[in-house]
Structure formats: C-alpha cells, structure tokens
Amino acid sequence: MNVTRATFDDVMVPNYNPADMVPVRGEGSRVWDQDGAEYIDFAGGIAVNVLGHCHPELVKALNDQGNKLWHLSNVFTNEPALRLAKKLNDATFSDKVYFANSGAEANEAALKLARRWALDKHGEDKNQIIAFNKGFHGRTFFTVTVGGQAAYSDGFGPKPGAVDHCDYNDLAAFEALISDKTCAVMMEPLQGEGGIIPPDVDFVKGVRELCDKHNALLIFDEVQSGVGRTGHLYAYMGLGVTPDILTTAKSLGGGFPIGAMLTTADIAAHLKPGTHGSTYGGNPLACAVAEKALDIINQPEVLEGVLKKEALFRELLSAINDKYNVFEEVRGQGMLLGCALNEKYQGRARDFMMAATKEHLMCLVAGMNVIRFAPSLVIPDEDIKEGLARFERAVAAVVNAE
C-alpha cells in the first residue's frame, strides 16, 4: 500500500499537522524520508530518542525480549519490570515504582496518589493542587487542567476542581497560595513546553520548605527533563531538592513508550490493590528496552558528555546570533535547550522551525517564541556542527525574507 503525507489528511483525526516529508528510517542522529533525503535530528521525537534512532543495544534488548514474552497484564509481574524498578530505586530517592505508558499517565497516577494520600492522612478538605503557569503535564483532562496553559484545557467542559496556578519562579505568589488545604504541588524542575524556562534554585528550595511547612507533597514532573537530559540522571539531583513523587517518561524508553512514577514507601502505601492500574503498565518489552537505556545513560562518561555537548551547542549558537541577532538568550541545560527569540522576532518560532526543515534539520518549538533542541544525548559532535550549519542557513532564510 502506497502512503504519502496526503494519506494523513484522508485517514487521520486532524488534531496534528505534520510536516510534508514522511520519515521512514533512522540511524543515530540521522533520519531519511520517503525520497531518500537525509535529515539531522535535533528534535529527538520531542526529547524521547535519548540515544538516537535504532541504537544497536536497544534494538538487541527489544529483539531478545520479543522472542520471550510480550504482554501479561498486571495480574502477573515480570522480570524486566522488576529489574527496571530496582535500578530506578537504586539510582534515585525512591523506594517504589509504578509503571505506565506515557508521561501523562505517570502524572495522572502521581496526582491521584497525592489526593488519596491527603484524604487518608488529613481528611477530605486537604485537596488543593498547586501548579505553575506555562507548565505542561500531559493531555488527560486532569493533567491538562493542572498544566498551566489554558489554551490546552479550555473548551472541554467543567474542569476538575481545587487546582490553582501561580507564576513559576515567583516564590511570593506561591507562598500566598499555599495553605494547610494544599495536598500537593506539581512542578517541572525545568519547564519544557512553556519555553525551556530554568528554575531559580532559591525558588525551588523555597517551594520545598513551604510544602514541608504545610504538609503538602512535592511532585516533580521530570517527563522531559529526566533520564540524563540535563547532565544529571534527573534534574532534581542538580538542585539540592528532593521531591516526594517524581514522574518520568519520554527518554526513559529511548523511543519505546513507557512512563513511571517514583515515590517513597510511606506514600506509595496509599495506592492499595485496586485503587489504580494500567493494562499495559510494566509491559515486558517496554521495560526491557528501558532497562538497557538506563544502563547506558547512567554512566559518568555519558552524563558528563551531555554537558560538553551543551557547551558546543552554546558556542555555535552564539556565533550564529552574533551574525543575525535573532535570539534574546539561549535557555535550558544539557540536551534540552531553547533559543528565545528577541523582540523583533516575537511569535515567529514556527517560521524558524519550518525553515530548518527545508534545510533538512529537525527541531521543535516551545511556545511561539522559543526554538527547542532536544537531540540524542550521544549525538556526535560532527552532527551538532552540521546540524547548526543547517540551522544557520534557516535563520538566514527567515531574516533575509523580510
């Protein structure tokens, strides 16, 4: 059956508007389309392809597990899930893991756990959830309501209640909002979709202290920032603040769908049998691939390499900006970077992304004013240099078209 980009318009729900080219093959940080044209991938499947495309060790893990056991459901457990959970607990603050299929599902589980914990320990009046403007936590109705972008949550009827927002990095506003009725605070330790906005360390520490003061749980959404992307296995490790619950997905499976919620034994005890579940959560195929990805990423040379590659990105982006003067700043950490457009180019991030695609570079946006890069953590330096040469041509095309 011959399929093209036009087939999408015939057969798919129109909630996406994909690029004209259709990728068919990937290897490392390179992708080829139906016509055989080659692209450099700085998008990483939206911060998912943490080791690039078709990493041989991930392919082997998938094939090995594919010849053993595909699916069981949670009526039974399985060896890959138990090994992965043990490694996550050993590498982080957590004692217990819950597996899901996506970041949204991991966040849904975290929010439900927080509400159940508060109900069990403090009563039904302690139900407020605080999150932050420009935050993003998924597309289920609960998580999109907690996310701080009304454009994603409006228009679907009455929203889940007792959810409030304030500005990120504004400790005074947060302190005015939190109270003994707050059961949980959900935040990204590096805002992704909202514009690659890094946290002020004093703000994060202040949030932790106020959560402790008011007996509220602190949930870190590390769906985008986790699994090595910032140069730490998880971003909280570089902030000196430990959450009560952490969610992880995207990079965790290296491209295979998986999500997880990590927490302490005391908090986990409030999800008793039957209170929450997922048919595919803890799938043996997903867990086998994620275990191998975690083994590769959680090594000093890989994590240190992320920061070296960040320095190369920043050096070359600075040179581009010296020529064209389009960025106000380059934000982010590790292999999660955002080029924030200056006043002259406000609202035009998508123009730069589309121009990059024409130059055979895959990148992303984070809102209307930020061009986002989330490549493989092990992208070769020569691919960074070639990709940014293509990006420079894209910048020139946008600037010169005026």
C-alpha positions in Angstrom: 0.0 0.0 0.0 1.5 3.4 -1.1 1.1 6.1 1.6 2.1 9.7 1.5 1.6 12.9 3.6 -1.8 13.3 1.7 -2.9 10.0 3.2 -2.7 11.6 6.6 -5.4 14.1 5.7 -7.7 11.2 4.4 -7.4 8.9 7.3 -6.3 10.6 10.5 -8.1 12.8 13.0 -6.9 16.4 12.2 -5.5 17.3 15.7 -2.0 17.2 14.2 -0.4 19.0 11.3 2.7 17.0 10.5 5.5 18.1 8.1 5.2 17.4 4.4 8.1 14.9 4.5 7.4 11.4 5.9 10.4 9.8 7.7 10.9 6.1 7.0 14.3 5.2 8.6 16.6 6.5 11.3 20.1 5.7 12.5 21.8 7.6 15.3 21.0 11.3 14.8 20.2 11.0 11.1 16.8 10.3 9.5 15.8 9.6 5.9 12.4 10.3 4.3 10.4 8.5 1.6 12.5 10.2 -1.1 15.8 9.2 0.5 16.6 12.7 1.7 18.7 12.8 4.9 17.9 15.0 7.9 19.8 15.7 11.2 17.5 15.2 14.2 17.7 17.8 16.9 14.1 17.1 17.9 14.5 13.6 19.3 10.9 12.7 19.0 10.2 15.6 21.5 13.0 14.7 23.9 12.3 10.9 23.5 15.1 9.4 21.4 17.7 9.8 24.1 20.2 7.5 22.4 19.3 8.4 18.8 17.5 6.1 16.4 17.9 2.4 16.4 20.7 2.2 18.9 22.1 -1.3 18.5 21.9 -2.2 22.2 18.3 -1.1 22.4 17.4 -3.0 19.2 19.0 -6.1 20.7 17.2 -5.7 24.0 13.9 -5.4 22.1 14.6 -8.4 19.9 15.7 -10.6 22.8 12.6 -9.8 24.9 10.4 -10.0 21.8 11.4 -13.7 21.5 10.5 -14.4 25.1 7.4 -12.5 26.3 5.4 -9.6 25.0 2.5 -8.9 27.4 0.9 -10.3 30.6 -1.1 -7.6 32.2 -0.7 -6.8 35.9 -2.4 -10.0 37.0 1.2 -11.2 36.9 4.5 -9.4 37.3 7.5 -9.9 35.0 11.3 -9.9 35.3 12.1 -6.9 33.1 9.7 -4.7 35.1 11.2 -5.8 38.4 14.8 -5.3 37.3 14.0 -1.8 35.9 12.1 -0.8 39.1 15.1 -2.0 41.3 17.5 0.1 39.2 15.4 3.2 39.3 15.0 2.9 43.1 18.8 2.3 43.5 19.6 5.4 41.3 17.1 7.8 42.9 15.4 8.8 46.2 12.5 6.4 45.6 11.6 3.1 47.2 8.6 2.2 45.0 7.8 2.4 41.3 4.5 2.4 39.3 4.8 1.8 35.6 2.5 3.4 33.0 2.7 4.0 29.2 3.3 7.8 29.0 4.2 10.9 30.9 0.6 12.0 31.1 -0.4 8.6 32.7 2.5 8.8 35.1 1.4 12.3 36.1 -2.2 11.2 36.4 -1.0 8.5 38.8 1.0 11.0 40.8 -1.9 13.3 41.2 -4.3 10.6 42.2 -1.8 9.2 44.7 -1.4 12.7 46.2 -5.1 13.2 46.6 -5.6 9.7 48.1 -2.6 10.2 50.5 -4.1 13.5 51.7 -7.6 12.0 52.1 -6.2 9.1 54.1 -3.9 11.2 56.3 -5.6 14.6 56.6 -9.2 14.3 55.5 -11.3 15.5 52.5 -10.6 19.2 53.0 -7.0 18.9 52.1 -7.4 18.6 48.3 -5.8 21.7 46.7 -3.3 21.1 44.0 -1.0 24.0 43.0 0.9 24.1 39.7 2.6 26.8 37.7 1.6 29.0 34.7 3.2 27.8 31.5 3.6 24.3 33.0 2.8 21.2 31.0 1.9 17.9 32.5 0.0 15.9 29.8 -3.2 15.8 27.8 -5.5 13.8 30.1 -8.3 16.0 31.4 -6.8 16.0 34.9 -3.2 16.6 33.8 -4.1 19.3 31.2 -6.1 21.1 33.9 -3.1 21.0 36.3 -0.9 22.2 33.4 -0.7 26.0 33.4 -1.8 26.7 29.8 -5.5 27.4 29.4 -5.3 27.0 25.6 -4.9 23.3 26.1 -7.6 22.8 28.8 -10.4 25.2 27.7 -13.3 24.0 25.6 -13.9 20.6 27.1 -16.5 21.3 29.7 -16.2 21.7 33.5 -12.6 21.1 34.7 -11.5 19.1 37.8 -11.7 21.4 40.8 -9.3 22.6 43.5 -6.5 23.2 41.1 -4.7 26.6 41.3 -1.8 28.2 39.5 0.8 30.9 40.1 3.8 32.1 38.2 6.9 30.0 38.0 9.9 31.4 39.9 7.7 33.7 41.9 8.1 32.5 45.5 6.0 35.3 47.0 3.0 34.4 44.8 3.4 30.7 45.7 3.6 31.5 49.4 0.4 33.5 49.2 -1.4 30.5 47.5 -0.2 27.5 49.6 -2.0 26.6 52.8 -2.8 23.7 55.0 -5.5 22.7 52.5 -2.8 22.1 49.8 -2.3 18.4 49.3 0.3 18.6 46.5 2.4 20.9 44.4 3.3 19.8 40.9 6.2 21.4 39.0 8.7 20.9 36.3 12.3 21.4 37.6 12.9 22.8 34.1 9.8 24.0 32.3 9.7 22.4 28.8 6.7 23.2 26.7 6.3 26.5 28.4 9.6 27.8 26.9 12.6 25.9 28.3 12.5 28.0 31.5 15.1 27.1 34.1 14.2 27.3 37.8 15.8 29.7 40.3 17.4 27.4 42.8 16.2 29.5 45.8 12.7 29.3 44.4 12.8 25.5 44.2 14.2 25.3 47.7 11.5 27.7 48.9 8.8 25.6 47.4 10.2 22.5 49.2 10.3 24.3 52.5 6.7 25.6 52.2 5.5 22.1 51.2 7.1 20.8 54.4 5.5 23.6 56.4 2.0 22.9 55.1 2.3 19.0 54.9 2.0 19.1 51.1 3.6 16.6 48.8 6.1 18.0 46.2 5.7 16.3 42.8 8.5 16.8 40.2 7.4 16.3 36.6 10.6 15.1 35.0 9.0 13.6 32.0 11.0 15.9 29.7 14.0 16.8 32.0 14.8 13.3 33.2 17.0 10.4 32.2 20.2 12.3 31.7 18.8 15.2 29.6 20.2 17.9 31.9 23.5 16.1 32.5 22.1 14.7 35.8 20.2 11.4 35.7 17.3 13.5 37.0 17.3 17.3 37.2 16.4 17.3 40.9 19.9 16.0 41.6 21.4 19.2 40.4 19.1 21.4 42.5 19.7 20.2 46.0 16.0 19.5 46.5 14.3 16.1 46.7 10.6 15.6 45.7 8.2 13.3 47.3 7.0 11.9 44.0 8.8 12.0 40.6 7.4 11.2 37.2 9.5 10.1 34.2 8.8 9.0 30.7 9.9 10.3 27.2 13.7 9.4 27.3 13.1 6.5 29.8 12.3 4.1 27.0 14.7 5.5 24.4 11.8 5.6 21.9 9.7 2.8 23.2 6.5 4.0 25.1 6.9 3.8 28.9 6.3 6.1 31.9 6.9 5.7 35.6 6.0 7.3 38.9 8.6 7.1 41.6 7.9 7.7 45.3 8.7 6.6 48.9 7.3 3.5 50.6 5.2 5.5 53.0 3.5 7.5 50.3 3.2 4.5 47.9 1.3 2.6 50.6 -1.8 4.7 49.9 -2.3 3.1 46.5 -3.7 -0.2 47.8 -4.6 -3.0 45.4 -7.4 -1.9 43.1 -7.0 1.9 43.6 -5.2 2.5 40.3 -3.9 0.5 37.3 -2.9 0.2 33.7 -3.3 -2.7 31.3 0.0 -2.1 29.6 1.9 -0.6 32.5 5.1 -2.6 33.2 5.0 -4.2 29.8 7.9 -6.6 29.4 9.0 -5.2 26.0 9.0 -1.6 27.2 10.8 -2.4 30.5 13.5 -4.5 28.8 14.3 -1.6 26.4 14.1 1.0 29.2 16.4 -1.1 31.4 19.1 -1.1 28.7 18.6 2.6 28.1 19.0 3.4 31.8 22.2 1.2 32.0 23.8 3.1 29.1 22.7 6.6 30.2 23.5 6.3 33.9 27.3 6.3 33.4 29.5 9.2 34.3 31.1 9.5 30.8 27.6 9.8 29.2 26.3 12.3 31.7 29.5 14.4 31.6 29.4 14.2 27.8 25.9 15.8 27.8 27.4 19.0 29.4 30.3 19.0 26.9 27.8 18.9 24.0 25.8 21.6 25.6 28.9 23.8 25.6 29.4 23.1 21.9 25.8 24.0 21.1 26.0 27.3 23.0 29.3 28.2 21.4 27.9 27.7 17.9 24.5 29.3 18.6 26.3 32.3 20.0 28.2 32.6 16.7 25.0 32.4 14.7 23.4 35.1 16.9 26.4 37.4 16.5 25.7 37.4 12.8 21.9 37.6 12.7 20.8 38.9 16.1 17.6 36.9 16.5 17.9 35.4 20.0 17.4 37.2 23.3 19.1 34.2 25.1 19.7 30.5 24.9 18.0 28.8 27.8 18.0 25.4 29.3 20.5 22.8 30.3 22.3 19.8 28.8 20.5 18.5 25.7 17.3 20.5 26.4 17.9 23.9 25.0 15.7 26.8 23.9 16.6 29.7 21.7 14.3 32.5 22.9 13.6 35.0 20.1 14.2 38.7 20.7 11.6 41.4 20.4 11.9 41.8 16.7 11.0 38.1 16.0 8.3 37.5 18.7 5.8 34.9 17.7 7.8 33.5 14.8 9.4 30.3 16.3 7.4 28.2 13.9 8.8 30.1 11.0 12.3 29.2 12.1 11.3 25.5 12.6 9.8 25.3 9.1 12.8 26.9 7.6 15.0 24.4 9.4 13.0 21.5 8.0 13.6 22.9 4.5 17.4 22.8 5.3 17.0 19.2 6.4 17.2 19.8 10.1 14.5 18.5 12.5 13.9 20.8 15.5 11.0 21.9 17.7 9.3 24.9 19.2 8.3 25.6 22.8 5.5 28.1 22.5 5.5 30.8 19.9 8.8 32.4 20.9 11.3 29.6 21.5 13.0 27.2 19.2 13.7 24.0 21.0 16.5 21.4 20.6 16.2 18.1 22.4 18.6 15.8 20.5 20.2 12.5 21.5 22.5 12.6 24.5 25.2 10.9 22.5 24.8 12.9 19.2 28.3 13.1 17.6 29.9 16.5 17.7 30.1 16.4 13.9 26.3 16.1 13.7 26.0 19.0 16.1 28.2 21.1 13.9 26.5 20.1 10.6 23.0 20.5 12.2 23.8 24.0 13.3 25.3 24.9 9.9 21.9 23.9 8.5 20.2 25.9 11.3 22.3 28.9 10.4 21.0 28.7 6.8 17.5 28.5 8.1 18.0 31.6 10.3 19.4 33.4 7.3 16.4 32.5 5.2 14.0 33.9 7.7 16.0 37.1 8.3 16.6 37.7 4.6 13.0 37.1 3.6 11.9 40.3 5.4 
